[in-house]
Amino acid sequence: MKAYLGIDVGSLTVKFVLIDKKGEVLYWNYERTGGRPIEAIQRELKKLKEWIENHNPKIEISGVGTTGSARYLAGVIVGADLIKNEITAHAKGASFLVPEVRTVIDIGGQDSKIIILENGVAVDFAMNYLCAAGTGSFLDAQAFRLGIPIEKFGELVLKSKKPTTIASRCTVFCESDMIHKQQIGHKVEDIVAGLCEGLVRNYLSNVAKGKKILSPILFVGGVSENVGMRWAFEKALGQKVIVPKYNKVMGAFGVALLVKEHPPQKTKFRGFEISDMDIKCDSFQCKGCPNQCEVIEAKMNDKIIARWGDRCGRWSNLRYD
């Protein structure tokens, strides 16, 4: 039974999605990397192997795709047949689930993006790397500071009767304003609701600035699990915001679909045994020209398997098999 694996490694999490030849999801999982993406990938491979052995040992990995901010690292480690950027992967997954989708709001651990689609194809997008306000890491930090489990964050928002206005143009000002509002006696649920509204204002005035947001609107990424943020988006836009199935793993789902559409004759997948191998990454500065590129070097059991990061290809074009 042929199956296709999509892997999305971001700043905070790693996502795995396994699909069959019809695009149906057989398996998916999402977990935090804990700042150790290589170990997280290895753990996820072990889990996937165990799932296959217990559910359908006849499954054969016929293609692997990687995406996310660490897509090259993940691709080198697992032996990817396809490495794609997050915009392409998310657009593919979203349009497969909701063919008529026009707008995708994607907020992850440390960045935010918006994708505008026409007939299932991404025609415009924008990304925000400069400010963490509204991202998963920022919301995690605020939930921790308030002593609220992040899973309960959204529930509190829905209890608010009078959301507090929170400065949201900058993470530093946002946090200090929240502290100030606490000190003058605002209710926690009103502060949290005001925070969500402020973060949505920030997103719409920065990431989505100049974009025509048309429905259907899909909200994906880890932050889409927060019902408070969905509530704030719907209030600000005056439109329904859909949190689709597989919202947390949309990139992995999309890149699995992409590799399924153009499967390799023979996959480069290194096999599940890499989950037990000693994998390390290091870097060095190339002195070959004035660019002085930082070259990333990956080793598996002390053998170099890949190098990347150079502009000219001096190191990345070498064969290491």
C-alpha positions in Angstrom: 0.0 0.0 0.0 1.6 3.2 -1.2 1.6 6.1 1.2 3.1 9.6 1.2 4.7 11.4 4.1 4.6 15.2 4.7 6.8 16.7 7.4 6.6 20.3 8.6 9.3 21.5 11.0 8.7 25.0 12.3 10.2 27.2 15.0 8.4 25.4 17.9 6.8 22.3 16.5 7.2 19.3 14.2 4.2 17.9 12.3 3.9 14.6 10.5 1.1 13.6 8.1 0.8 10.3 6.2 -1.7 10.1 3.3 -2.8 7.4 0.9 -2.9 7.7 -2.9 -6.4 9.2 -2.7 -5.2 12.0 -0.3 -6.9 10.5 2.7 -5.1 11.1 6.0 -3.9 7.8 7.5 -1.9 9.3 10.4 -1.0 12.7 11.7 0.8 14.0 14.8 1.9 17.3 16.2 4.4 17.9 18.9 6.8 20.6 20.2 10.4 20.4 19.3 11.7 21.7 22.6 14.4 23.5 20.7 15.8 20.2 19.4 14.3 19.7 15.9 16.5 16.7 15.0 15.6 14.7 18.1 11.9 15.7 17.6 12.0 14.3 14.0 13.6 11.1 15.2 10.9 10.7 17.9 8.2 11.3 15.4 9.7 8.7 13.0 9.6 6.1 15.8 6.0 6.9 16.5 5.1 6.6 12.9 6.9 3.3 12.6 5.1 1.9 15.6 1.8 3.0 14.2 2.4 1.4 10.9 3.5 -1.9 12.5 0.3 -1.9 14.7 -2.2 -0.8 12.1 -1.0 -1.8 8.6 2.4 -3.3 8.1 1.8 -3.3 4.3 2.2 0.5 4.2 5.1 1.5 2.1 6.5 5.1 2.1 6.6 5.9 -1.6 7.5 9.6 -1.2 8.5 12.2 1.4 8.1 16.0 1.3 9.3 18.6 3.8 8.2 22.2 4.5 8.5 24.8 7.3 11.4 27.0 8.4 13.6 23.9 9.0 12.5 22.2 5.7 16.1 21.8 4.4 17.3 20.3 7.7 14.3 17.9 7.8 14.8 17.1 4.1 18.4 16.1 4.5 17.8 14.0 7.6 14.8 11.9 6.3 15.8 11.9 2.6 13.1 14.1 1.1 11.9 13.8 -2.5 10.4 17.3 -2.4 11.2 20.4 -0.3 8.7 23.2 -0.6 8.1 26.5 1.1 5.2 27.0 3.6 3.1 29.2 1.3 2.9 26.5 -1.4 2.3 23.7 1.1 -0.4 25.5 3.1 -2.2 26.7 -0.1 -2.3 23.1 -1.4 -3.6 21.6 1.8 -6.2 24.4 2.3 -7.5 24.2 -1.3 -7.8 20.4 -1.1 -10.0 20.6 2.0 -12.0 23.7 1.0 -11.7 24.0 -2.9 -13.4 27.4 -2.9 -11.1 28.9 -0.2 -10.0 32.5 -1.0 -8.0 33.5 2.1 -5.8 31.6 4.5 -4.7 33.1 7.8 -1.8 31.1 9.2 -0.3 32.0 12.6 2.5 29.7 13.9 5.0 29.6 16.7 7.1 32.6 15.6 5.7 34.0 12.4 2.4 35.0 10.8 1.3 34.8 7.1 -1.6 35.4 4.9 -2.3 33.7 1.6 -4.7 34.9 -1.1 -6.0 32.2 -3.4 -7.9 32.1 -6.7 -9.1 28.8 -8.1 -7.0 26.9 -5.6 -3.7 28.7 -6.6 -1.8 31.1 -4.3 -1.8 34.5 -6.1 -0.5 36.7 -3.3 0.9 36.4 0.2 2.6 38.2 3.0 4.7 37.1 5.9 5.8 38.7 9.2 9.1 37.8 10.7 9.7 41.1 12.5 7.3 41.1 15.4 6.2 38.1 17.6 2.9 39.7 18.7 0.1 37.3 18.1 2.3 34.3 17.5 2.2 31.1 19.4 5.3 31.8 21.4 4.0 35.2 22.6 0.6 33.8 23.5 2.3 30.9 25.4 4.4 33.5 27.3 1.3 35.6 28.3 -0.7 32.5 29.3 2.2 31.4 31.6 2.6 34.9 33.1 -1.2 35.0 33.8 -1.1 31.5 35.3 -3.6 30.2 32.7 -3.1 26.9 30.8 -2.9 27.9 27.1 -5.7 25.4 26.4 -8.1 27.4 28.6 -7.1 30.8 27.1 -9.8 30.8 24.5 -12.5 29.8 27.0 -11.8 32.8 29.1 -12.1 35.1 26.2 -15.7 33.9 25.5 -16.6 34.8 29.1 -15.6 38.4 28.7 -18.3 41.1 28.8 -16.2 44.1 28.3 -12.8 43.5 26.6 -10.0 45.8 27.7 -8.1 47.8 25.2 -4.5 46.5 25.0 -1.7 48.2 23.1 -0.6 45.6 20.5 1.8 47.3 18.2 4.8 45.8 20.0 5.2 42.8 22.2 7.0 44.8 24.8 4.4 47.5 25.0 1.6 44.9 24.9 3.0 43.0 27.9 3.6 46.2 29.9 0.0 47.4 29.1 -1.4 44.1 30.2 0.4 44.4 33.5 -0.8 47.9 34.0 -4.4 46.8 33.3 -4.1 44.1 35.9 -2.8 46.5 38.4 -5.8 48.9 38.0 -8.2 46.0 38.5 -9.4 44.8 35.1 -10.8 41.2 35.1 -8.5 38.6 33.7 -11.1 37.5 31.1 -11.4 41.1 29.9 -7.6 41.5 29.6 -7.3 38.2 27.7 -10.2 39.2 25.3 -8.6 42.6 24.8 -5.3 40.9 24.1 -6.8 38.7 21.3 -8.5 41.7 19.8 -5.3 43.7 19.9 -3.3 40.9 18.3 -5.9 40.6 15.5 -5.7 44.4 14.9 -1.9 44.0 14.7 -2.2 41.2 12.2 -4.7 43.0 10.0 -2.8 46.3 9.9 0.6 44.7 9.3 0.6 41.2 7.8 -2.7 41.7 5.9 -2.2 45.3 5.0 -3.4 46.0 1.5 -4.8 42.5 1.1 -8.4 42.0 0.1 -9.7 39.4 2.5 -12.5 37.4 0.9 -14.4 34.4 2.2 -14.2 31.5 2.6 -11.5 32.4 5.1 -9.5 29.5 6.7 -7.6 29.9 9.9 -4.7 27.4 10.3 -1.5 27.0 12.4 -1.1 26.3 16.1 -2.8 29.6 17.1 -6.0 28.5 15.2 -6.6 26.2 18.2 -7.2 29.3 20.3 -11.0 29.9 20.1 -10.4 33.4 21.5 -8.3 34.4 18.4 -10.9 33.0 16.1 -13.6 35.0 17.9 -11.5 38.1 17.6 -10.9 37.6 13.8 -14.6 37.1 13.2 -15.5 40.2 15.2 -12.9 42.3 13.3 -13.7 41.0 9.9 -17.5 40.6 10.2 -17.2 37.3 8.4 -17.1 33.6 9.4 -13.7 32.2 9.9 -13.3 28.5 9.3 -10.9 26.3 11.3 -10.6 23.3 9.0 -9.8 19.7 9.8 -6.0 19.2 10.2 -5.6 22.9 11.0 -2.5 22.3 13.1 -0.8 20.2 10.4 -1.9 22.0 7.2 1.7 22.4 5.9 2.6 18.8 6.4 -0.7 17.7 4.8 -0.1 20.1 1.8 3.4 18.9 1.1 2.3 15.3 1.4 -0.3 16.0 -1.3 2.3 17.7 -3.5 4.7 14.8 -3.4 1.8 12.4 -4.1 0.9 14.4 -7.2 4.4 13.9 -8.6 5.8 10.8 -7.0 9.4 9.8 -7.5 10.2 6.6 -9.3 12.2 5.6 -6.3 12.0 7.5 -3.0 15.0 9.0 -1.4 13.5 8.2 2.1 16.4 6.9 4.3 14.1 4.6 6.3 12.9 4.5 9.9 16.3 3.3 11.1 17.6 6.9 11.0 15.6 7.5 14.2 18.3 5.6 16.1 21.3 7.1 14.3 23.6 9.8 15.7 22.7 13.0 13.7 24.5 16.3 14.3 24.6 19.6 12.5 27.3 22.2 12.6 28.4 25.1 10.5 31.6 26.8 9.2 32.3 30.0 7.3 33.5 29.5 3.7 36.5 31.7 2.9 36.3 31.1 -0.9 35.0 34.5 -1.8 34.0 37.9 -0.1 30.5 36.5 0.6 31.9 34.3 3.4 28.7 32.2 3.5 27.8 30.2 6.6 27.7 26.6 5.4 25.6 24.2 7.4 27.0 20.6 7.6 24.9 17.6 8.6 26.5 14.4 9.8 24.9 11.0 10.3 27.0 8.5 12.4 30.0 10.9 11.8 29.6 10.7 8.0 28.8 14.0 6.2 25.4 13.6 4.4 24.8 17.1 3.2 26.0 20.7 3.2 23.9 23.8 2.4 23.7 27.6 2.9 26.4 28.6 0.3 25.3 30.9 -2.5 27.5 29.5 -5.3 26.9 25.8 -4.7 30.6 25.0 -4.0 29.6 22.9 -1.0 25.9 22.1 -1.5 26.5 20.6 -5.0 29.0 18.1 -3.9 27.8 14.4 -3.6 28.0 12.9 -0.1 26.3 9.5 -0.8 
